[in-house]
């Protein structure tokens, strides 16, 4: 049985990974002889050797998006997010899957490892070159990154897709039941949202990618689920725990429930609304409160849902609707849902707005609204979450190829991963994914985004690529 001291050492293994990230990032700026680098290396040596006291070998392995130390998966808090993200990306660029430390590691050996690691990876077989350069080290060895079995990756995507469409189906069912006067199973809503929370915590980019796939015919239901997903993801960036993330997902899912009382012919009118129709539509926050309070017995979550339903159009400076007599600060959840609601609404195709706005255009409008309609601090976190080029944005690369933003980058928001969908001549190709942080041997970026493009002009079906 492991001793208390041993359990504590492995419990703090996330600090070792964080320190390795600090060492490598510092060494990219300063020479290894610099005091900042040498001090960071000295601390890392101490941490590694502390673990080696309990095990002859300490193996740091990357599997998919997660690090393991001696088969123990390392869980980390929000404060370590950037360090872990940096390390995952740098390991993948070098095809590095494993670093093994054995016996006692010396500072001299770690300096050699660091100097080798920060060399720009070669275009072909980068791991082989690193392995050769490090072959003389006695206490440090490396292993090649194991490719995740394609079936496993496919299964994860299938699971995320199933979760998304289950949520859409549930939302449709709830609204239909309420309209028919039937009872609604709120416990099922909680299970649906808890599954989304799990996916956000484990596979954030995949679930966020689903929100880029808009459905014109089922806008109301998709919009509710998209707002819930975007809100949960933003809540995670803000450090909310699982319980609060579930509550946030629930209130976001029901934020627009008052719209079910708007006559179908008004809600689905293909032309501009009259003043009388706008007056009707602006009643939906109040009607949402009424609908939610009728759902079940009064509890904390019902009250929170009613507050968000009432406030989500009021704006950060209270310039929206419903109008109120006394000024007060909007609820924290309301401010989050308001951001997600505006973003998804602008980037979706609706009855009266057949051509959706591009994600980058929507963000630029939201930037103008920051500080008035939108909470400026929360908007900064939102931008960091979706990136300067959100998932689903069509871009032209410096190679003259067209690509879809496939995954955002938390460290470098302007350098996401892009799925290339046409070659430089405009011929359709099966999507290869390029990482815009990759550099050539001269230290220059291999690819950059020249400009964003309109996917409607090119008749690109996002679902074909994102799913």
GISUL-V716045 format. One record per pair of residues at least 4 apart in sequence whose ideal C-beta (glycine too) atoms are under 6 Angstrom apart, sorted by the first residue. I is the first residue (numbers start at 1). J is the second residue. Records with the same first field share a line. If there is no record, write none. Layout:
# GISUL-V716045
I->J, J
This chain:
# GISUL-V716045
2->6, 7
6->54
9->51
10->72
13->69, 74
14->74, 76, 80
16->47
17->67, 74
18->80, 83
19->43, 44, 47
21->83, 86, 87
22->40
23->40, 41, 44
26->36, 37, 40
27->32, 37, 114, 118
28->118
30->34, 36, 37
32->37, 111, 114, 115
35->39
41->107, 110
45->105, 107, 110
48->101, 105
49->104
51->58
52->58
55->70
57->100, 102
58->101
59->70, 100
60->69, 99
61->68, 98
62->67, 91, 97
63->68
64->148
66->73
67->74
68->73
76->80, 84
78->239
80->84
82->411
85->410, 411
86->411
91->96
93->121
94->121, 126, 130
95->126, 127, 144, 145
96->145
97->143, 144, 145, 146
98->143
99->142
100->141
101->105, 140
102->139
103->139
105->109, 139
109->137, 139, 140
113->140
116->133, 134
120->439, 441, 443
121->126
122->126, 129
127->144
131->142
134->142
148->152, 153
160->199, 203, 206, 207
163->195, 199
164->210
167->192, 225
168->221, 222, 225
170->192
171->221, 224, 225
172->221
174->184
175->260
177->182, 184
179->260
184->295
186->296
193->246, 249, 250
194->246
196->249
197->232, 245, 246
199->203, 207
200->204, 207, 232, 233, 236
204->233
205->407
207->229
208->233, 391
209->391, 466
211->226, 229
212->391, 392, 462, 466
213->462, 463, 466
214->348, 349
215->222
216->349
218->222
219->223, 350
222->226
223->344
224->253, 256
226->344
227->252, 340, 341, 344
228->249, 252, 253
230->340
231->248, 252, 336, 337, 340
232->245, 249
233->385
234->336, 382, 385
235->240, 245, 248
237->381, 385
240->244, 245
248->333
251->304, 305, 308, 333
252->337
254->305
255->308, 309, 312, 337
257->288, 291
258->284, 285, 287, 288
259->284
261->287
262->266, 267
264->268
266->277, 280
268->351
270->351
273->277, 278
282->321
283->287
284->288
285->309, 310, 313, 322
288->309
289->306, 309, 310
292->302, 305, 306, 309
293->306
298->302
307->311, 331
308->312, 333, 334, 337
311->330, 331, 334
312->334, 337, 338, 341
313->320, 321
314->318, 320
315->319, 320, 373
316->373, 374, 375
317->372
330->334, 335
335->375, 378
337->341
339->374, 378, 382
343->362
344->348
346->357, 362
347->356, 357, 359, 362
348->356
349->354, 356
355->456
357->361, 362
359->390, 393
360->393, 452
369->373, 374
370->374, 376, 379
371->376
374->379
386->390
387->408, 413, 416
388->413, 414
389->393, 405, 416
391->405
392->462
393->405, 452
394->404, 453, 455
395->403, 449, 452
396->402, 450, 451, 453
397->401, 403, 447
398->447, 448, 450
399->447
400->424
401->420, 423, 424
402->421, 422
403->418, 419, 420, 421
404->419, 465
405->416, 418
406->417, 419, 433
407->417
408->416
409->415, 416
412->437
415->436, 437
417->433, 435
418->434
419->431, 433, 465
420->432
421->431
422->426, 428
423->427, 429
431->465
434->447
436->447
438->446
439->443, 445
440->444, 446
455->460
462->466
463->467
